[in-house]
């Protein structure tokens, strides 16, 4: 059955009453997930490939990210300058990003420019040349990116923290790879990686905004539904084991930057809504415990927050802050004290209700963005294989109780998995042995 003939919605998915969500699998295996937003004049399209830095072999570190760059360096019919001029002429946005588990190419344009945008994305995706001279130039660009990360203490300490807690596992690597691995990349390695991983069955095209379903399917079938690729060998992903402890990297900075954290939850974990809520309570906003206690009440930091990072089979729960040498230990101990209080005493119903309200408000506001909706659709398909309707998310939040918060905090923030990474004018010998007592 051709793409233009198939109009059924996702089998087994709960569809909103306005039936704006649709799912279709193109004949070659590429999945299309789309949600119409008739009230806007734009449309966002994302091509999501289920491959990231964790899927690279040791000698390929940084290749996913490097390949993402190379897609914009010229095709059979367009130079890199042509690509830039064309998207600018549409008044739109065209970009890409690499994560530990996905590589994403996306565009946002006015709805009337959708055919041109899809044509441009298709050309980049299928007909990029990966010329040797462009590879050599892009290596220089990535070397500058290494320097940029090293000059940004917040980025760098997060990388060091991830490497520490998942030491020796592909999820712990920097997405950029290493200078040595990037320098060793060549055209043959790029094409082999592309053939191995960029399979139709590993690709999701996510669309959100103002479009006509039949027209969209015709465009995507013509642009992405005809290509095939030799069967690749997609690696088996093995879950990492969190390793606790303290790592200190000495660097001449004016502040101590630190990441304090523990193991988190995988994307599909049944307690994921409890974890989202715990994150909001601890450091997810300006009313959170850490922000109020450490910044507002004591003035020890400018920036402090917690973040929950979830992957297919693992996760991290992290607290980040930057503070002066004089207050660093006090800030770390106070953060641990707040965690300990939640473990021992839990949270009040009133505090929990405020956190739930914050989460629901943030979720609803994000739905006004075509980019946010496009990303949400893709992640639902990648991690759950189905659309997660809004009412299911809201019910998941509502089911969180103070008891569930306390139990999860006790499970996650176990002394065995607590990890601290510092960056600044401290070495490990400067850190008290009992600093991570919680």
RAJO-V831771 format. One record per residue. N is the residue number from 1. PHI is phi in whole degrees, -180 to 180 (none if undefined). D_LAST is the distance of its C-alpha to the last C-alpha in Angstrom with 1 decimal. Layout:
# RAJO-V831771
n;phi;d_last
N;PHI;D_LAST
N;PHI;D_LAST
This chain:
# RAJO-V831771
n;phi;d_last
1;none;59.6
2;-72;59.3
3;-61;56.5
4;-74;58.8
5;-97;59.7
6;-101;56.3
7;-122;54.8
8;-72;52.7
9;-84;49.1
10;-57;46.2
11;-64;46.7
12;85;44.1
13;-85;42.5
14;-84;42.4
15;-104;44.5
16;-56;44.5
17;-61;47.5
18;-84;49.1
19;51;48.8
20;-84;47.8
21;-92;45.6
22;-139;47.4
23;-136;46.6
24;-150;49.2
25;-107;49.3
26;-66;51.9
27;-58;54.3
28;-90;52.5
29;106;49.1
30;-68;47.5
31;-93;45.7
32;-117;46.4
33;-124;44.2
34;-148;45.4
35;-137;45.1
36;-84;47.9
37;-123;47.2
38;-67;50.8
39;-85;49.9
40;-110;49.0
41;-112;51.4
42;-126;49.1
43;-147;47.8
44;-111;44.8
45;-126;45.2
46;-124;42.5
47;-106;43.2
48;-106;40.0
49;-108;40.0
50;-81;37.5
51;-152;36.7
52;-147;34.2
53;-64;32.7
54;-71;31.0
55;-95;34.5
56;-83;35.9
57;-75;37.0
58;-54;35.8
59;-75;39.1
60;-102;38.8
61;-54;35.6
62;90;36.1
63;-70;39.2
64;-58;38.2
65;-67;37.5
66;-65;40.7
67;-63;42.7
68;-56;41.6
69;-62;43.0
70;-69;46.2
71;-63;47.2
72;-101;48.2
73;-103;50.5
74;123;53.7
75;-122;55.4
76;-63;59.0
77;-117;60.2
78;-133;57.7
79;-83;56.5
80;-61;53.1
81;-68;54.9
82;-60;56.6
83;-61;53.3
84;-63;52.0
85;-65;55.2
86;-68;55.5
87;-71;52.1
88;-65;52.8
89;-64;56.2
90;-83;54.5
91;69;52.3
92;-114;49.4
93;-127;46.2
94;-140;45.8
95;-158;42.7
96;-156;40.2
97;-153;36.7
98;-119;34.9
99;-120;31.4
100;-73;29.8
101;-127;31.7
102;-142;34.6
103;-126;37.4
104;-128;38.8
105;-117;42.1
106;-144;42.8
107;-142;45.5
108;-135;46.1
109;-142;49.7
110;-63;52.1
111;-57;53.0
112;-70;56.6
113;-97;55.4
114;-56;53.5
115;-58;56.2
116;-67;56.2
117;-66;52.4
118;-65;52.3
119;-61;55.2
120;-65;53.4
121;-63;50.1
122;-64;52.2
123;-63;54.0
124;-62;50.9
125;-72;49.3
126;-104;52.4
127;-126;54.5
128;-64;52.4
129;-92;54.1
130;53;51.3
131;-73;53.9
132;-60;53.3
133;-67;53.9
134;-73;51.3
135;-61;48.8
136;-63;49.4
137;-65;49.0
138;-71;45.8
139;-61;44.2
140;-64;44.7
141;-62;43.1
142;-68;40.0
143;-62;39.8
144;-68;39.8
145;-66;36.9
146;-57;34.9
147;-63;35.6
148;-63;34.7
149;-64;31.2
150;-65;30.8
151;-86;31.9
152;-109;29.4
153;-59;26.0
154;-64;24.2
155;-63;25.9
156;-66;25.5
157;-69;21.7
158;-65;21.4
159;-63;23.8
160;-64;22.0
161;-64;18.6
162;-64;20.5
163;-62;22.3
164;-73;19.2
165;-75;17.3
166;-118;20.8
167;-57;22.4
168;82;26.0
169;-105;26.2
170;-56;28.6
171;-67;26.1
172;-84;24.3
173;-72;27.6
174;-70;28.7
175;-62;31.1
176;-72;33.6
177;83;33.7
178;-120;34.6
179;-58;37.5
180;-67;39.2
181;-68;38.8
182;-68;40.2
183;-62;43.0
184;-85;44.1
185;-65;44.4
186;-143;48.0
187;-62;50.0
188;-61;50.3
189;-64;46.6
190;-64;46.2
191;-68;49.0
192;-65;47.7
193;-65;44.2
194;-60;45.9
195;-64;48.0
196;-72;45.2
197;-111;42.8
198;-86;44.7
199;-89;46.2
200;-54;47.4
201;-69;45.2
202;-99;42.1
203;-115;43.2
204;-121;42.5
205;-105;44.4
206;-113;42.8
207;-134;45.0
208;-142;44.4
209;140;46.9
210;-97;50.6
211;-157;52.6
212;-103;55.0
213;-58;53.7
214;-62;57.0
215;-63;57.4
216;-61;53.8
217;-63;54.2
218;-61;57.5
219;-61;55.9
220;-72;53.0
221;-65;55.2
222;-68;57.6
223;-93;54.9
224;-130;52.2
225;-93;53.7
226;-105;56.3
227;-83;54.4
228;-129;53.5
229;-147;51.9
230;-55;52.1
231;-56;49.5
232;-88;46.4
233;-111;43.9
234;-81;40.6
235;-68;37.8
236;-79;35.5
237;-87;31.9
238;-105;29.4
239;-68;25.8
240;-82;23.3
241;-112;20.3
242;-68;17.0
243;-123;16.1
244;-82;12.7
245;132;12.8
246;-121;13.9
247;-127;17.4
248;-129;19.2
249;-111;22.8
250;-82;24.8
251;-153;27.2
252;-74;29.2
253;-125;27.8
254;-81;27.6
255;-129;24.0
256;-96;20.7
257;-99;20.0
258;-140;16.7
259;-118;15.4
260;-120;11.7
261;-169;11.5
262;-158;11.7
263;-64;14.7
264;-117;16.7
265;-123;19.8
266;-70;23.5
267;-56;26.1
268;-92;27.6
269;-61;24.6
270;-64;25.5
271;-97;22.2
272;-62;22.8
273;-70;23.7
274;-65;20.5
275;-65;18.6
276;-59;21.1
277;-70;20.4
278;-59;16.6
279;-63;17.2
280;-62;19.9
281;-64;17.8
282;-78;14.9
283;-156;17.1
284;-92;20.4
285;-172;22.7
286;-73;23.7
287;-97;22.7
288;-68;19.2
289;-60;16.2
290;-66;15.3
291;-64;19.0
292;-70;19.9
293;-74;17.2
294;-94;17.2
295;-92;20.8
296;-72;22.9
297;-79;21.6
298;-121;21.0
299;68;22.9
300;-82;20.6
301;-138;21.3
302;-95;24.1
303;-122;22.4
304;-153;19.0
305;-162;18.5
306;-117;16.8
307;-146;18.9
308;-108;19.2
309;-109;21.5
310;-119;23.2
311;-125;25.8
312;-59;28.1
313;-134;25.9
314;-162;22.4
315;-164;20.2
316;-132;17.4
317;-117;15.0
318;-130;14.8
319;-117;14.2
320;-118;16.9
321;-157;17.9
322;-133;20.4
323;-151;20.6
324;-76;22.4
325;-58;21.6
326;-70;21.3
327;-111;18.6
328;-60;16.6
329;-64;13.8
330;-66;13.8
331;-67;13.7
332;-64;10.8
333;-66;8.7
334;-69;10.3
335;-61;9.7
336;-66;5.9
337;-63;7.0
338;-66;9.4
339;-64;7.5
340;-63;5.8
341;-63;9.5
342;-66;11.0
343;-63;9.3
344;-90;10.5
345;-111;13.6
346;73;14.6
347;-131;17.2
348;-79;20.7
349;-63;23.8
350;-64;25.0
351;-64;22.1
352;-64;22.2
353;-63;26.0
354;-65;25.7
355;-65;23.5
356;-63;26.0
357;-63;28.8
358;-62;27.4
359;-64;27.1
360;-65;30.6
361;-63;32.1
362;-63;30.7
363;-63;32.0
364;-64;35.4
365;-64;35.8
366;-65;35.1
367;-72;37.9
368;-80;40.4
369;-100;39.9
370;-66;41.9
371;-64;39.6
372;-64;36.5
373;-66;38.5
374;-60;39.8
375;-65;36.4
376;-63;35.1
377;-59;38.2
378;-65;37.7
379;-66;34.1
380;-57;35.0
381;-70;37.7
382;-66;35.7
383;-95;32.7
384;-120;34.3
385;70;38.0
386;-160;38.9
387;-81;38.8
388;-100;36.0
389;-68;37.8
390;-58;36.4
391;-66;36.7
392;-68;34.6
393;-65;31.7
394;-62;32.1
395;-67;32.1
396;-62;28.9
397;-66;27.2
398;-62;28.8
399;-78;27.6
400;-71;23.9
401;-123;22.7
402;-56;19.8
403;-64;19.3
404;-68;19.3
405;-61;16.7
406;-64;14.2
407;-63;15.1
408;-68;14.8
409;-59;11.3
410;-66;10.2
411;-71;12.5
412;-75;11.7
413;-89;8.0
414;-82;8.1
415;-52;6.7
416;-63;10.4
417;-107;11.1
418;-65;8.6
419;-133;11.4
420;-129;12.3
421;-124;16.0
422;-119;17.8
423;-137;21.5
424;150;23.4
425;-79;24.6
426;-137;21.7
427;-111;21.8
428;-61;19.1
429;-67;20.2
430;-82;19.4
431;-95;15.7
432;-61;13.7
433;-64;12.6
434;-95;9.3
435;-62;8.6
436;-92;6.1
437;-67;3.8
438;-141;0.0
